[in-house]
Amino acid sequence: MIIIAAFVLGAILGDMRARKAGGNRKDRLQYAAAHAIAFAVLGLFATILIDRWLRV
């Protein structure tokens, strides 16, 4: 669940960042994809850490 939320949040933030920089549609898609992947990886690590902490 955290991974999906992080993916969506990353896509939204990436799109907003590209819009602020004045990017066109392709730029916005690229920024959104890159941010979504990065946030999803961070969400995956967060999920693993939380799962390991709760097992103790």
DSSP file (Angstrom, degrees, kcal/mol; ACC not computed):
  #  RESIDUE AA STRUCTURE BP1 BP2  ACC     N-H-->O    O-->H-N    N-H-->O    O-->H-N    TCO  KAPPA ALPHA  PHI   PSI    X-CA   Y-CA   Z-CA
    1    1 A M     >        0   0    0      0, 0.0     4,-2.1     0, 0.0     5,-0.2   0.000 360.0 360.0 360.0 -40.7    0.0    0.0    0.0
    2    2 A I  H  >  +     0   0    0      1,-0.2     4,-2.6     2,-0.2     5,-0.2   0.883 360.0  54.6 -64.3 -37.4    2.8    2.4    0.8
    3    3 A I  H  > S+     0   0    0      2,-0.2     4,-2.4     1,-0.2    -1,-0.2   0.918 108.5  47.1 -64.4 -43.6    4.5    1.6   -2.5
    4    4 A I  H  > S+     0   0    0      2,-0.2     4,-2.4     1,-0.2     5,-0.2   0.923 113.3  48.3 -65.0 -44.0    1.4    2.5   -4.5
    5    5 A A  H  X S+     0   0    0     -4,-2.1     4,-2.6     1,-0.2    -2,-0.2   0.908 112.6  48.5 -62.8 -41.4    0.9    5.7   -2.6
    6    6 A A  H  X S+     0   0    0     -4,-2.6     4,-2.6     2,-0.2    34,-0.2   0.887 110.2  52.5 -65.9 -38.6    4.5    6.7   -3.1
    7    7 A F  H  X S+     0   0    0     -4,-2.4     4,-2.1    32,-0.2    -2,-0.2   0.938 113.0  43.3 -61.3 -48.7    4.3    5.9   -6.8
    8    8 A V  H  X S+     0   0    0     -4,-2.4     4,-2.3     2,-0.2    -2,-0.2   0.919 114.4  50.0 -65.5 -44.3    1.2    8.1   -7.2
    9    9 A L  H  X S+     0   0    0     -4,-2.6     4,-2.7     1,-0.2     5,-0.2   0.910 110.6  50.7 -60.8 -42.6    2.7   10.9   -5.1
   10   10 A G  H  X S+     0   0    0     -4,-2.6     4,-2.6     1,-0.2    26,-0.3   0.896 109.4  50.4 -62.6 -40.7    6.0   10.8   -7.1
   11   11 A A  H  X S+     0   0    0     -4,-2.1     4,-2.1    24,-0.2    -1,-0.2   0.914 112.5  46.8 -64.1 -42.2    4.1   11.0  -10.4
   12   12 A I  H  X S+     0   0    0     -4,-2.3     4,-2.4     2,-0.2    -2,-0.2   0.937 114.4  46.3 -65.6 -46.3    2.1   14.0   -9.2
   13   13 A L  H  X S+     0   0    0     -4,-2.7     4,-2.3     1,-0.2    -2,-0.2   0.886 111.8  52.0 -64.8 -38.4    5.2   15.8   -7.8
   14   14 A G  H  X S+     0   0    0     -4,-2.6     4,-2.1    -5,-0.2    18,-0.3   0.907 110.4  47.8 -63.8 -41.8    7.2   15.0  -11.0
   15   15 A D  H  X S+     0   0    0     -4,-2.1     4,-2.4     2,-0.2    -2,-0.2   0.915 112.0  49.7 -64.6 -43.0    4.5   16.5  -13.2
   16   16 A M  H  X S+     0   0    0     -4,-2.4     4,-2.2     1,-0.2    -2,-0.2   0.887 110.3  50.9 -63.4 -38.5    4.2   19.6  -11.0
   17   17 A R  H  X S+     0   0    0     -4,-2.3     4,-1.5     2,-0.2    -1,-0.2   0.900 111.0  47.8 -66.6 -40.3    8.0   20.1  -11.1
   18   18 A A  H  <>S+     0   0    0     -4,-2.1     5,-2.8     2,-0.2     4,-0.4   0.886 110.9  51.4 -68.4 -38.2    8.0   19.8  -14.9
   19   19 A R  H ><5S+     0   0    0     -4,-2.4     3,-1.2     1,-0.2    -2,-0.2   0.919 108.7  51.4 -62.5 -42.2    5.2   22.3  -15.2
   20   20 A K  H 3<5S+     0   0    0     -4,-2.2    -1,-0.2     1,-0.3    -2,-0.2   0.845 108.8  51.4 -63.7 -33.4    7.0   24.7  -13.0
   21   21 A A  T 3<5S-     0   0    0     -4,-1.5    -1,-0.3    -5,-0.1    -2,-0.2   0.510 119.8-111.2 -82.0  -4.1   10.1   24.4  -15.2
   22   22 A G  T < 5 +     0   0    0     -3,-1.2    -3,-0.2    -4,-0.4    -2,-0.1   0.778  58.4 165.5  82.9  26.9    8.0   25.1  -18.3
   23   23 A G      < -     0   0    0     -5,-2.8    -1,-0.2    -6,-0.1     2,-0.0  -0.375  31.8-124.9 -78.0 155.2    8.2   21.6  -19.8
   24   24 A N     >  -     0   0    0     -2,-0.1     4,-2.4     1,-0.0     5,-0.2  -0.130  44.7 -77.8 -84.6-170.9    6.0   20.3  -22.6
   25   25 A R  H  > S+     0   0    0      1,-0.2     4,-2.2     2,-0.2     5,-0.2   0.890 130.9  48.6 -60.2 -43.2    3.9   17.2  -22.4
   26   26 A K  H  > S+     0   0    0      2,-0.2     4,-2.3     1,-0.2    -1,-0.2   0.890 110.8  50.8 -66.2 -39.3    6.8   14.8  -23.0
   27   27 A D  H  > S+     0   0    0      2,-0.2     4,-2.8     1,-0.2     5,-0.2   0.923 109.9  50.6 -61.9 -44.1    8.9   16.5  -20.4
   28   28 A R  H  X S+     0   0    0     -4,-2.4     4,-2.4     1,-0.2    -2,-0.2   0.898 110.9  48.5 -62.8 -40.6    6.0   16.2  -17.9
   29   29 A L  H  X S+     0   0    0     -4,-2.2     4,-2.5     2,-0.2    -1,-0.2   0.901 112.6  48.2 -65.8 -40.6    5.6   12.5  -18.6
   30   30 A Q  H  X S+     0   0    0     -4,-2.3     4,-2.6     2,-0.2     5,-0.2   0.931 113.6  46.0 -67.0 -45.4    9.4   11.9  -18.2
   31   31 A Y  H  X S+     0   0    0     -4,-2.8     4,-2.6     1,-0.2     5,-0.3   0.923 113.6  50.2 -61.2 -44.3    9.6   13.8  -14.9
   32   32 A A  H  X S+     0   0    0     -4,-2.4     4,-2.4   -18,-0.3    -2,-0.2   0.914 112.7  46.3 -62.2 -43.2    6.4   12.0  -13.7
   33   33 A A  H  X S+     0   0    0     -4,-2.5     4,-2.4     2,-0.2     5,-0.2   0.929 113.8  47.5 -66.2 -45.1    7.8    8.6  -14.6
   34   34 A A  H  X S+     0   0    0     -4,-2.6     4,-2.2     1,-0.2    -2,-0.2   0.923 115.6  44.4 -64.0 -44.2   11.2    9.2  -13.1
   35   35 A H  H  X S+     0   0    0     -4,-2.6     4,-2.9    -5,-0.2     5,-0.3   0.899 111.8  53.6 -67.0 -39.9    9.8   10.6   -9.8
   36   36 A A  H  X S+     0   0    0     -4,-2.4     4,-2.2   -26,-0.3    -2,-0.2   0.918 110.9  45.8 -61.5 -43.5    7.2    7.8   -9.6
   37   37 A I  H  X S+     0   0    0     -4,-2.4     4,-2.1     2,-0.2    -1,-0.2   0.927 114.1  48.3 -65.7 -44.5    9.9    5.1   -9.9
   38   38 A A  H  X S+     0   0    0     -4,-2.2     4,-2.0     1,-0.2    -2,-0.2   0.924 113.9  46.0 -63.1 -44.4   12.2    6.8   -7.4
   39   39 A F  H  X S+     0   0    0     -4,-2.9     4,-2.6     1,-0.2    -1,-0.2   0.870 110.0  54.7 -67.2 -35.7    9.4    7.3   -4.9
   40   40 A A  H  X S+     0   0    0     -4,-2.2     4,-2.2    -5,-0.3    -1,-0.2   0.893 107.6  49.9 -64.9 -39.1    8.2    3.7   -5.4
   41   41 A V  H  X S+     0   0    0     -4,-2.1     4,-2.1     2,-0.2    -2,-0.2   0.920 112.0  47.7 -64.0 -43.5   11.7    2.4   -4.6
   42   42 A L  H  X S+     0   0    0     -4,-2.0     4,-2.3     1,-0.2    -2,-0.2   0.894 111.2  51.8 -63.7 -38.7   11.8    4.5   -1.4
   43   43 A G  H  X S+     0   0    0     -4,-2.6     4,-2.4     2,-0.2    -2,-0.2   0.862 106.9  53.7 -64.3 -36.1    8.3    3.2   -0.6
   44   44 A L  H  X S+     0   0    0     -4,-2.2     4,-2.3     2,-0.2    -2,-0.2   0.932 109.7  46.7 -63.9 -45.8    9.5   -0.3   -1.0
   45   45 A F  H  X S+     0   0    0     -4,-2.1     4,-2.6     1,-0.2    -2,-0.2   0.896 111.7  51.7 -63.5 -39.5   12.4    0.2    1.4
   46   46 A A  H  X S+     0   0    0     -4,-2.3     4,-2.6     1,-0.2     5,-0.2   0.909 109.5  50.2 -62.4 -41.6   10.0    1.9    3.9
   47   47 A T  H  X S+     0   0    0     -4,-2.4     4,-2.4     2,-0.2    -2,-0.2   0.910 111.3  48.1 -63.1 -42.9    7.7   -1.1    3.7
   48   48 A I  H  X S+     0   0    0     -4,-2.3     4,-2.3     2,-0.2    -2,-0.2   0.924 112.8  48.1 -64.4 -44.7   10.5   -3.5    4.3
   49   49 A L  H  X S+     0   0    0     -4,-2.6     4,-2.3     2,-0.2    -2,-0.2   0.925 112.8  47.7 -63.0 -44.6   11.8   -1.5    7.3
   50   50 A I  H  X S+     0   0    0     -4,-2.6     4,-2.1     1,-0.2    -1,-0.2   0.915 111.5  51.1 -62.9 -41.9    8.3   -1.2    8.8
   51   51 A D  H  X S+     0   0    0     -4,-2.4     4,-0.9    -5,-0.2    -1,-0.2   0.904 111.6  47.0 -62.8 -41.3    7.7   -5.0    8.3
   52   52 A R  H  X S+     0   0    0     -4,-2.3     4,-0.6     1,-0.2     3,-0.3   0.870 111.1  51.5 -69.5 -36.0   11.0   -5.9   10.0
   53   53 A W  H >< S+     0   0    0     -4,-2.3     3,-0.6     1,-0.2    -1,-0.2   0.872 108.9  50.9 -67.3 -36.3   10.4   -3.5   12.9
   54   54 A L  H 3< S+     0   0    0     -4,-2.1    -1,-0.2     1,-0.2    -2,-0.2   0.696 101.5  62.1 -76.7 -17.4    6.9   -5.0   13.6
   55   55 A R  H 3<        0   0    0     -4,-0.9    -1,-0.2    -3,-0.3    -2,-0.2   0.713 360.0 360.0 -78.3 -20.8    8.2   -8.6   13.6
   56   56 A V    <<        0   0    0     -4,-0.6    -1,-0.2    -3,-0.6    -2,-0.1   0.485 360.0 360.0 -71.6 360.0   10.5   -7.9   16.6
